[in-house]
């Protein structure tokens, strides 16, 4: 027992050795081909959604709440200086802003001529045909400037020219060649204290509207933000608000799945450019989500208060931030260890808000985010009670319904957060939800199946499931899962018999968990 207690203590302190091979492209591969080809709902379907109060509830738009998320209003902490540190940095000084505004009255050809003339004055040969478009007043002004003044003017001129080229990209339907010109102009700007007027808004519009241009837009913005990290906050806020607009309904249902996934990957890559900024942004936005949850809890008498939390925008926001932790863990592990507890507690509190069977689709969606964090980071999150609590629902025998009634009560788990009470009797609904439930539970326990403390982890679960299975002997799939759990329990018990360790010497335990691949365990073999 001494060995087991020490192993359990070590397990509970999250000292598990990481044996998973993580890949940064998990987010791109997690969806099946069928889900990508789903069509957006027809006009008739949209009408039925608006008529059905349950479906209308799922699609409720709370963009106004999340679009106004302000990092400056986050809870007081060391990292709470997010906006104070960066708010004014993108704006640059007043003279530079005045210079940029003054250049807006010139055309693209005139700005290009001004850039060429500045380079000619600096000793670089330029074609006369290009300089011929230079207005007389600019010619005189540039000739009178000294080198420093002309260098500053050249930077502002390039910014304005890049902004005009972005307009041309939009008007030309996402022309890749014009976008390449933007990238070239931006690459010559050394001091990028601010984006050109409207540049980020145009970049976001191009990203959403023209899939072929997304890679270049990412390259342009990433290069700028690498040189000027103070612009990460401004860029992230603008793209994040656009992302939230896609979260009004399930991405699988809206037909914007590719756009949503690529925008999420872009924002995560943006956060990876600066660990400190990543931490501040993460804590600020999850703080604001927590504020909404706490406000909901305070309004216990308001029957509609939960709608601020139990909707697509809130749940998909939590899912996005869990993706941030998963995909940045390998590169920013120290930062992710600091920020992940806040998110994990937020998701757990959200699940506990209304733990009824009608909200099991939402609950499983949130659980999938936590299981994904466990699998990607090998952090231990105690989810056994959440799984055990749901087991009786899947073990109970459903009411006999006609084929027509059962079909009418069928729901797609990927596009549903809440179902009417009368639909709980649907056999097809329970079957689909049970499949998701068992898959998720198998993945969770398989993740820790190479831990020396696995038997202590699953003892309470095994005893509870045995009671439920004996009480409801109708469902075989959960009985099969229980058998895999028991087989893995015995497998680890046998494997660890000869392991010796003391309070100061854990070398054999570390070697045990390093050498044992979780995929070789009985429950690990069943994970697809």
C-alpha positions as CSV (number, residue, x, y, z in Angstrom):
1,X,0.0,0.0,0.0
2,X,2.9,2.3,0.7
3,X,4.0,2.2,-2.9
4,X,0.4,2.8,-4.2
5,X,-0.1,5.8,-1.8
6,X,3.1,7.4,-2.9
7,X,2.3,6.8,-6.6
8,X,-1.2,8.3,-6.1
9,X,0.3,11.3,-4.4
10,X,2.7,11.7,-7.3
11,X,-0.1,11.3,-9.7
12,X,-2.3,13.9,-8.0
13,X,0.5,16.5,-8.1
14,X,0.6,16.3,-11.9
15,X,4.1,14.9,-12.1
16,X,3.2,12.6,-14.9
17,X,5.9,12.0,-17.5
18,X,4.9,13.2,-20.9
19,X,4.9,10.3,-23.4
20,X,2.6,11.6,-26.1
21,X,3.9,12.9,-29.5
22,X,2.1,16.1,-30.1
23,X,1.6,17.6,-33.6
24,X,0.7,21.2,-34.3
25,X,-1.6,20.2,-37.1
26,X,-4.1,18.3,-34.8
27,X,-6.6,21.1,-35.2
28,X,-6.6,20.7,-39.0
29,X,-7.1,16.9,-38.9
30,X,-9.7,16.7,-36.1
31,X,-12.7,17.0,-38.5
32,X,-13.9,14.3,-40.8
33,X,-14.4,14.9,-44.5
34,X,-18.1,14.5,-44.1
35,X,-18.4,17.4,-41.6
36,X,-16.5,19.7,-44.0
37,X,-18.9,19.2,-46.8
38,X,-22.0,19.9,-44.8
39,X,-24.2,22.6,-46.4
40,X,-25.6,25.6,-44.7
41,X,-29.3,25.3,-43.7
42,X,-31.9,26.1,-46.4
43,X,-34.3,29.0,-46.1
44,X,-37.0,26.5,-45.0
45,X,-34.8,25.1,-42.3
46,X,-33.9,28.6,-41.1
47,X,-37.6,29.4,-40.9
48,X,-38.2,26.2,-38.8
49,X,-35.4,27.2,-36.5
50,X,-36.9,30.7,-35.9
51,X,-40.3,29.0,-35.2
52,X,-38.9,26.5,-32.8
53,X,-38.1,28.1,-29.4
54,X,-35.5,25.4,-28.5
55,X,-33.6,25.8,-31.7
56,X,-33.9,29.6,-31.6
57,X,-32.4,29.4,-28.1
58,X,-29.4,27.6,-29.5
59,X,-28.8,30.3,-32.1
60,X,-29.3,33.3,-29.8
61,X,-26.9,36.1,-30.7
62,X,-24.9,37.5,-27.8
63,X,-22.3,39.1,-30.0
64,X,-22.8,42.4,-28.2
65,X,-21.5,40.9,-25.0
66,X,-18.4,39.2,-26.4
67,X,-17.5,41.8,-29.0
68,X,-17.1,44.3,-26.1
69,X,-14.7,42.2,-24.1
70,X,-12.1,44.7,-23.0
71,X,-8.8,43.4,-21.5
72,X,-8.5,46.6,-19.5
73,X,-11.5,45.5,-17.4
74,X,-9.9,42.2,-16.4
75,X,-9.4,41.3,-12.8
76,X,-6.5,43.0,-11.1
77,X,-3.3,41.0,-11.5
78,X,0.3,41.4,-12.4
79,X,-0.5,40.9,-16.1
80,X,-3.4,43.4,-15.9
81,X,-1.4,46.1,-17.6
82,X,-2.2,44.7,-21.0
83,X,-3.9,47.8,-22.4
84,X,-2.0,50.3,-20.3
85,X,1.2,48.9,-21.8
86,X,0.0,48.6,-25.4
87,X,-3.0,50.9,-25.9
88,X,-1.1,53.9,-27.1
89,X,1.8,52.1,-28.7
90,X,0.1,51.4,-32.0
91,X,-1.0,55.0,-32.4
92,X,2.5,56.3,-32.8
93,X,3.3,60.0,-32.2
94,X,1.0,62.8,-33.3
95,X,3.3,64.1,-36.1
96,X,3.6,60.7,-37.7
97,X,-0.2,60.3,-37.6
98,X,-0.6,63.7,-39.1
99,X,1.8,62.8,-41.9
100,X,0.0,59.6,-42.7
101,X,-3.4,61.4,-42.8
102,X,-2.0,64.0,-45.1
103,X,-0.9,61.3,-47.6
104,X,-4.4,59.8,-47.9
105,X,-5.3,62.4,-50.6
106,X,-2.7,61.1,-53.0
107,X,-3.4,58.2,-55.5
108,X,-1.5,55.0,-55.6
109,X,0.6,56.0,-58.6
110,X,1.6,59.3,-56.9
111,X,2.6,57.5,-53.7
112,X,4.6,55.0,-55.7
113,X,6.3,57.8,-57.5
114,X,7.1,59.5,-54.1
115,X,8.7,56.3,-52.8
116,X,10.8,56.0,-56.0
117,X,11.9,59.7,-55.8
118,X,12.9,59.2,-52.1
119,X,15.0,56.3,-53.1
120,X,16.6,58.2,-55.9
121,X,17.5,61.0,-53.6
122,X,19.2,58.4,-51.4
123,X,21.3,57.2,-54.3
124,X,19.3,54.3,-55.7
125,X,18.5,54.5,-59.4
126,X,14.9,54.6,-60.3
127,X,13.1,54.7,-63.7
128,X,12.1,58.2,-64.9
129,X,8.7,56.8,-66.0
130,X,7.9,55.9,-62.5
131,X,8.9,59.3,-61.0
132,X,7.0,61.2,-63.7
133,X,3.8,60.7,-61.7
134,X,5.1,62.6,-58.7
135,X,3.1,65.8,-58.0
136,X,5.1,69.1,-58.2
137,X,4.4,70.0,-54.5
138,X,5.7,66.6,-53.3
139,X,8.8,67.0,-55.5
140,X,9.6,70.4,-54.0
141,X,8.8,69.2,-50.4
142,X,11.0,66.1,-50.7
143,X,13.9,68.0,-52.2
144,X,13.9,70.4,-49.3
145,X,13.9,67.7,-46.6
146,X,17.1,66.4,-44.9
147,X,17.9,62.7,-44.8
148,X,16.1,62.0,-41.4
149,X,13.0,63.8,-42.5
150,X,12.9,62.1,-45.8
151,X,13.3,58.6,-44.1
152,X,10.4,59.3,-41.8
153,X,8.3,60.5,-44.8
154,X,9.2,57.4,-46.8
155,X,8.0,55.1,-44.0
156,X,4.6,56.9,-43.8
157,X,4.4,56.9,-47.6
158,X,4.9,53.1,-47.7
159,X,2.2,52.6,-45.1
160,X,-0.3,54.7,-47.1
161,X,0.6,52.9,-50.3
162,X,0.2,49.5,-48.6
163,X,-3.3,50.6,-47.5
164,X,-4.2,51.6,-51.0
165,X,-3.0,48.3,-52.4
166,X,-5.2,46.5,-49.9
167,X,-8.2,48.4,-51.4
168,X,-7.0,47.1,-54.8
169,X,-6.9,43.6,-53.5
170,X,-10.5,43.8,-52.3
171,X,-11.7,45.4,-55.6
172,X,-9.9,42.8,-57.7
173,X,-11.3,39.8,-55.9
174,X,-8.3,38.9,-53.9
175,X,-5.6,39.2,-56.5
176,X,-2.5,37.3,-55.3
177,X,0.0,39.4,-57.3
178,X,-1.3,42.7,-55.8
179,X,-1.1,41.1,-52.3
180,X,2.5,40.1,-53.1
181,X,3.2,43.8,-53.7
182,X,1.7,44.7,-50.3
183,X,4.0,42.1,-48.7
184,X,7.0,43.7,-50.5
185,X,6.1,47.2,-49.5
186,X,5.5,46.2,-45.9
187,X,8.8,44.4,-45.7
188,X,10.7,47.7,-46.3
189,X,9.0,49.4,-43.3
190,X,11.6,49.3,-40.5
191,X,9.7,51.1,-37.7
192,X,6.1,49.8,-37.7
193,X,4.7,51.8,-34.7
194,X,1.2,51.5,-36.2
195,X,-0.8,49.9,-39.0
196,X,-1.9,52.1,-41.9
197,X,-5.5,53.4,-41.5
198,X,-8.0,50.6,-41.9
199,X,-5.3,48.1,-42.8
200,X,-6.3,45.5,-40.2
201,X,-10.0,45.7,-41.1
202,X,-9.1,45.2,-44.8
203,X,-6.8,42.3,-44.0
204,X,-9.5,40.6,-42.0
205,X,-12.0,41.1,-44.8
206,X,-9.6,39.6,-47.3
207,X,-8.8,36.7,-45.0
208,X,-12.5,35.8,-44.6
209,X,-13.5,36.4,-48.3
210,X,-10.6,34.9,-50.2
211,X,-9.2,31.6,-49.0
212,X,-6.3,31.6,-51.4
213,X,-5.0,34.8,-50.0
214,X,-5.0,33.7,-46.3
215,X,-1.5,32.4,-46.3
216,X,-0.1,35.7,-47.5
217,X,-2.2,37.8,-45.1
218,X,-0.9,35.7,-42.3
219,X,2.7,36.1,-43.5
220,X,2.3,39.9,-43.7
221,X,0.7,40.3,-40.3
222,X,3.1,37.9,-38.6
223,X,6.2,39.7,-40.0
224,X,4.9,43.0,-38.8
225,X,4.0,41.7,-35.3
226,X,7.3,39.9,-34.9
227,X,9.1,43.3,-35.5
228,X,6.5,45.2,-33.4
229,X,5.0,43.0,-30.7
230,X,2.9,45.9,-29.4
231,X,0.7,45.5,-32.4
232,X,-0.3,41.9,-31.5
233,X,-3.0,43.1,-29.1
234,X,-4.7,45.3,-31.7
235,X,-4.5,42.6,-34.4
236,X,-5.8,39.9,-32.1
237,X,-8.8,42.0,-30.9
238,X,-9.9,42.8,-34.4
239,X,-9.7,39.2,-35.7
240,X,-11.2,37.7,-32.5
241,X,-14.3,39.8,-32.8
242,X,-14.7,38.5,-36.3
243,X,-14.2,35.0,-35.1
244,X,-17.0,35.5,-32.5
245,X,-19.4,36.5,-35.2
246,X,-18.9,33.0,-36.7
247,X,-19.7,31.5,-33.2
248,X,-23.4,32.4,-33.4
249,X,-24.2,28.8,-34.4
250,X,-22.3,25.6,-34.9
251,X,-19.5,25.9,-37.5
252,X,-20.7,22.5,-38.9
253,X,-24.1,24.0,-39.4
254,X,-23.1,27.5,-40.7
255,X,-20.9,26.2,-43.6
256,X,-17.9,28.3,-42.4
257,X,-15.9,25.4,-40.9
258,X,-12.8,26.0,-42.9
259,X,-12.7,29.7,-42.3
260,X,-13.3,29.3,-38.5
261,X,-10.5,26.7,-38.2
262,X,-8.0,28.7,-40.2
263,X,-8.8,31.9,-38.3
264,X,-8.3,30.1,-35.0
265,X,-5.0,28.7,-36.1
266,X,-3.9,32.1,-37.3
267,X,-4.8,33.7,-33.9
268,X,-3.0,30.9,-32.0
269,X,0.1,31.5,-34.2
270,X,-0.2,35.2,-33.5
271,X,-0.2,34.5,-29.7
272,X,2.9,32.3,-30.1
273,X,4.9,35.3,-31.3
274,X,5.1,36.8,-27.8
275,X,4.8,34.7,-24.6
276,X,4.2,37.7,-22.3
277,X,1.5,39.1,-24.6
278,X,-0.1,35.7,-25.0
279,X,-0.4,35.3,-21.2
280,X,-1.9,38.8,-20.8
281,X,-4.4,38.3,-23.6
282,X,-5.4,34.9,-22.5
283,X,-6.0,35.9,-18.8
284,X,-7.8,39.0,-19.8
285,X,-10.3,37.4,-22.1
286,X,-10.9,34.3,-19.9
287,X,-11.4,36.8,-17.0
288,X,-14.2,38.4,-18.9
289,X,-15.8,35.1,-19.7
290,X,-15.7,34.3,-16.1
291,X,-17.4,37.6,-15.3
292,X,-20.3,36.6,-17.5
293,X,-20.5,33.2,-15.7
294,X,-20.5,34.9,-12.2
295,X,-23.2,37.3,-13.3
296,X,-25.3,34.4,-14.4
297,X,-24.8,32.7,-11.1
298,X,-25.9,35.8,-9.2
299,X,-29.1,36.0,-11.2
300,X,-30.5,32.7,-9.9
301,X,-34.1,34.1,-9.9
302,X,-33.9,35.0,-13.6
303,X,-35.0,32.0,-15.7
304,X,-33.2,33.4,-18.8
305,X,-29.9,34.2,-17.1
306,X,-28.3,30.9,-18.2
307,X,-28.7,32.0,-21.9
308,X,-25.7,34.2,-21.5
309,X,-23.6,31.1,-20.9
310,X,-25.4,28.2,-22.5
311,X,-25.1,29.3,-26.1
312,X,-22.8,28.6,-29.1
313,X,-20.7,31.8,-28.7
314,X,-19.7,31.1,-25.1
315,X,-19.1,27.4,-25.5
316,X,-17.1,27.8,-28.7
317,X,-15.1,30.6,-27.1
318,X,-14.1,28.2,-24.3
319,X,-13.2,25.6,-26.9
320,X,-11.0,28.1,-28.8
321,X,-9.0,28.9,-25.6
322,X,-8.6,25.2,-24.9
323,X,-7.1,24.9,-28.4
324,X,-4.7,27.7,-27.5
325,X,-3.4,25.7,-24.5
326,X,-3.2,22.5,-26.5
327,X,-1.3,23.8,-29.5
328,X,1.0,26.2,-27.6
329,X,1.9,23.7,-24.9
330,X,5.0,22.3,-26.6
331,X,6.5,25.8,-27.4
332,X,5.2,27.8,-24.4
333,X,4.9,25.2,-21.7
334,X,5.8,27.5,-18.8
335,X,3.2,30.1,-19.8
336,X,0.5,27.4,-20.5
337,X,1.0,25.9,-17.1
338,X,0.3,29.3,-15.5
339,X,-2.8,30.1,-17.6
340,X,-4.5,26.7,-18.0
341,X,-5.9,26.3,-14.4
342,X,-8.1,29.4,-14.9
343,X,-9.6,28.0,-18.1
344,X,-10.0,24.5,-16.7
345,X,-11.9,25.8,-13.7
346,X,-14.1,28.0,-15.9
347,X,-15.1,25.1,-18.1
348,X,-15.8,22.9,-15.0
349,X,-18.0,25.6,-13.5
350,X,-19.9,26.1,-16.7
351,X,-20.7,22.4,-16.9
352,X,-22.0,22.4,-13.3
353,X,-24.4,25.4,-14.0
354,X,-27.3,23.2,-15.2
355,X,-26.3,19.5,-14.9
356,X,-29.6,18.1,-16.4
357,X,-29.9,15.5,-19.1
358,X,-31.2,18.1,-21.6
359,X,-27.8,19.8,-21.6
360,X,-25.7,16.7,-22.1
361,X,-24.8,17.6,-25.7
362,X,-23.3,20.9,-24.3
363,X,-21.7,19.1,-21.4
364,X,-20.0,16.6,-23.7
365,X,-18.7,19.3,-25.9
366,X,-17.1,21.0,-22.9
367,X,-15.8,17.7,-21.6
368,X,-14.2,17.1,-25.0
369,X,-12.2,20.3,-24.6
370,X,-10.9,19.1,-21.2
371,X,-10.1,15.7,-22.5
372,X,-8.2,17.3,-25.4
373,X,-6.1,19.3,-22.9
374,X,-5.3,16.1,-21.0
375,X,-4.2,14.3,-24.1
376,X,-2.1,17.2,-25.5
377,X,-0.5,18.3,-22.2
378,X,-0.8,15.1,-20.1
379,X,-2.0,17.3,-17.3
380,X,-4.3,15.4,-15.0
381,X,-7.8,16.9,-14.7
382,X,-10.2,15.0,-12.4
383,X,-13.2,14.2,-14.7
384,X,-14.2,10.8,-13.4
385,X,-17.1,12.2,-11.4
386,X,-18.4,14.0,-14.5
387,X,-18.4,10.7,-16.5
388,X,-19.9,8.6,-13.8
389,X,-22.7,11.1,-13.2
390,X,-23.9,10.7,-16.8
391,X,-23.7,6.9,-16.9
392,X,-27.2,6.1,-15.6
393,X,-28.8,8.1,-18.4
394,X,-27.0,5.9,-21.0
395,X,-27.8,2.7,-19.2
396,X,-31.5,3.2,-18.7
397,X,-33.7,1.5,-21.3
398,X,-35.4,4.1,-23.6
399,X,-39.1,4.3,-24.0
400,X,-40.6,2.4,-26.9
401,X,-41.3,4.8,-29.7
402,X,-42.6,4.3,-33.3
403,X,-40.0,4.7,-36.1
404,X,-41.6,8.1,-37.0
405,X,-41.5,9.4,-33.4
406,X,-37.9,8.3,-32.9
407,X,-36.9,9.9,-36.2
408,X,-38.6,13.2,-35.2
409,X,-36.6,13.2,-31.9
410,X,-33.3,12.5,-33.5
411,X,-30.6,15.2,-33.1
412,X,-27.1,15.8,-34.5
413,X,-24.7,15.9,-31.6
414,X,-22.3,18.2,-33.5
415,X,-25.0,20.9,-34.0
416,X,-26.9,20.7,-30.8
417,X,-26.4,22.1,-27.3
418,X,-29.8,21.6,-25.7
419,X,-32.8,19.3,-26.5
420,X,-36.4,19.5,-25.3
421,X,-37.3,17.2,-22.5
422,X,-39.7,15.1,-24.6
423,X,-36.8,14.1,-26.9
424,X,-34.8,12.4,-24.1
425,X,-36.8,9.1,-24.9
426,X,-35.4,8.9,-28.4
427,X,-33.4,5.8,-28.9
428,X,-31.4,7.2,-31.8
429,X,-30.5,10.3,-29.8
430,X,-29.3,8.2,-26.9
431,X,-27.4,6.0,-29.2
432,X,-25.5,8.9,-30.9
433,X,-24.8,10.6,-27.6
434,X,-23.7,7.3,-26.0
435,X,-21.2,6.7,-28.8
436,X,-19.7,10.2,-28.2
437,X,-19.7,9.6,-24.4
438,X,-17.9,6.2,-24.6
439,X,-15.4,7.5,-27.1
440,X,-14.5,10.5,-24.9
441,X,-14.3,8.4,-21.8
442,X,-12.1,5.8,-23.5
443,X,-9.7,8.6,-24.7
444,X,-9.5,10.1,-21.3
445,X,-8.5,7.0,-19.4
446,X,-6.3,5.8,-22.2
447,X,-4.3,9.0,-21.8
448,X,-3.3,8.0,-18.3
449,X,-3.2,4.3,-18.8
450,X,0.6,4.3,-18.8
451,X,0.7,5.9,-15.3
452,X,1.9,3.8,-12.4
453,X,-1.0,5.2,-10.4
454,X,-3.6,4.2,-13.0
455,X,-5.2,1.5,-10.7
456,X,-5.8,4.0,-7.9
457,X,-7.3,6.4,-10.5
458,X,-9.9,4.0,-11.8
459,X,-10.9,2.1,-8.6
460,X,-13.8,4.5,-7.8
461,X,-15.0,4.4,-11.4
462,X,-14.9,0.7,-11.7
463,X,-16.9,0.2,-8.5
464,X,-19.6,2.7,-9.5
465,X,-19.9,1.4,-13.0
466,X,-20.3,-2.2,-11.7
467,X,-23.2,-1.0,-9.6
468,X,-24.9,0.8,-12.5
469,X,-24.3,-2.1,-14.9
470,X,-25.8,-4.7,-12.5
471,X,-28.8,-2.3,-12.0
472,X,-29.3,-1.7,-15.8
473,X,-28.1,-4.8,-17.6
474,X,-29.6,-3.8,-21.0
475,X,-26.6,-1.8,-22.4
476,X,-23.6,-3.9,-23.6
477,X,-21.3,-1.1,-24.8
478,X,-20.8,0.4,-21.3
479,X,-20.2,-3.2,-20.0
480,X,-17.5,-3.6,-22.7
481,X,-15.9,-0.4,-21.6
482,X,-15.9,-1.5,-18.0
483,X,-14.2,-4.7,-19.0
484,X,-11.4,-2.7,-20.8
485,X,-11.0,-0.6,-17.7
486,X,-10.7,-3.7,-15.5
487,X,-8.2,-5.3,-17.9
488,X,-6.0,-2.2,-17.9
489,X,-6.2,-2.1,-14.1
490,X,-4.9,-5.7,-13.9
491,X,-2.3,-5.0,-16.6
492,X,-0.7,-2.1,-14.7
493,X,-1.0,-3.9,-11.4
494,X,1.1,-6.7,-12.8
495,X,3.6,-4.5,-14.6
496,X,4.4,-2.4,-11.5
497,X,5.0,-5.3,-9.1
498,X,8.8,-5.0,-9.2
499,X,9.0,-1.2,-9.2
500,X,10.8,0.2,-6.2
501,X,11.0,3.8,-5.2
502,X,11.5,6.1,-2.2
503,X,10.4,9.6,-1.5
504,X,13.7,10.9,-2.9
505,X,14.2,8.4,-5.7
506,X,11.5,8.2,-8.4
507,X,13.9,7.0,-11.2
508,X,12.1,3.6,-11.6
509,X,8.7,5.2,-11.7
510,X,9.8,7.7,-14.3
511,X,11.4,5.0,-16.4
512,X,8.2,2.9,-16.1
513,X,6.0,5.6,-17.5
514,X,8.5,6.6,-20.1
515,X,8.9,3.1,-21.5
516,X,5.3,2.1,-21.4
517,X,3.3,3.4,-24.4
518,X,-0.3,4.1,-23.5
519,X,-1.3,2.7,-26.9
520,X,0.0,-0.8,-25.8
521,X,-2.4,-1.0,-22.8
522,X,-5.8,-2.8,-23.2
523,X,-7.8,0.5,-23.2
524,X,-5.2,2.3,-25.2
525,X,-5.5,-0.2,-28.1
526,X,-9.2,0.7,-28.5
527,X,-8.5,4.4,-29.1
528,X,-8.8,5.2,-32.8
